[in-house]
Amino acid sequence: MSDDLRPTPQPGILDISPYVPGKSGAPGSKVVKLSSNESPLGASPKAIEAFRSVADHLEIYPEGSSKILRTALGEVHGIDPERIVCGNGSDDLLHLLGQCYLGEGDEALMNQYGFSVYPIITRATGASIVKVDATNYAADVDALLAAVTPRTKIVWLDNPNNPTGTYLSDAEVRRLHAGLRHDILLVIDSAYAEYVTAADYSVGLELVGEADNVVMVRTFSKMGLAAARIGWMVGPAHVVDVINRIRGPFNVNLPAQLAGAAATRDVEFTARLNAHNAKWRDWLVSELDGNYMHVVPSQANFVMVLFPDAEHAALAFETLMQRGLIVREIGTSYGIPHGLRISIGSEQAMIGVAGILKALVKTAS
Ligand SMILES: *Cc1c(COP(=O)(O)O)cnc(C)c1O
């Protein structure tokens, strides 16, 4: 037996850096986590009840196509359930899309500040990720179109964008789509759709219905069910068929299917989340945006706060941490070392963040 002979992963896998999640406090500690864009209002009580309802039957396989969940999504969003695929979080579906439509020698495009999972998914297939310059921290449609080559196979677009909170209007997304070859798949990742208040935004469903090369991906993670791991996508029949061929046969567990279906129907709870978020997002921006800190206008359940430089951002991060408030550093993962991403949390958490950061400004100036 030779010591240097061992299983070797596919070329490129070892060049991928693992995803860095937002920091958490030690279990049981009293820290407030504002680093992962989780719901400050918990989950829909109806979803919790549905999740619990199957605790006595964990020996039974779930129905494999997530029919209960697809039916609820179809009803509430006006979509044919046959065009929906559910996943173990939207990550599951994004990985499947990459696996099915990318390979060695292909390219996928993303905004330079897009979601940091896209490069991982892309590189894992042997394809290359092309990061395209943003304008004012938002995806730039002209720059994306200029970056298309004969090798381009996917455009990843998180809209709104994580971690900047910026968004593209429906007209801009349509302009992007109109400029793409028909064999390029446009993946619209609408992870923060529940929180958008801009009137010219579209979640992407109409475009999916009109085009043969657009899919929309969504998640329950930002609306109170991150632990349950539920995502869903809507696409043209031919893409749905492809994903259904290779997804895990039972990729969404039964408690998650039931909780997702109940949460989907609990539109009042979703509206409450949106109202809480809109109120405290506006409030936090009005408190923080000024000469020292700049808050990039956000349509999501977080804001990106920009400081004069990386040292000020690090000081703000440490000070908040010492006071039990954990926010997200975006230097290493996103190349914005002078920024912090702060989730919109409870009233108490927002008042805490604003007070601490404003006191820091006084000390610094
Ligand atoms: C949080 C997030 C997701 C969701 O991931 P899940 O796997 O569903 O938890 C997807 N895309 C973006 C841009 C996100 O920020």
Boltz pocket constraint, residues with backbone or C-beta under 6 A from the ligand:
constraints:
  - pocket:
      binder: B
      contacts: [[A, 36], [A, 88], [A, 89], [A, 90], [A, 91], [A, 92], [A, 115], [A, 158], [A, 160], [A, 161], [A, 162], [A, 189], [A, 191], [A, 218], [A, 219], [A, 220], [A, 221], [A, 222], [A, 226], [A, 229], [A, 230], [A, 231]]
      max_distance: 6.0
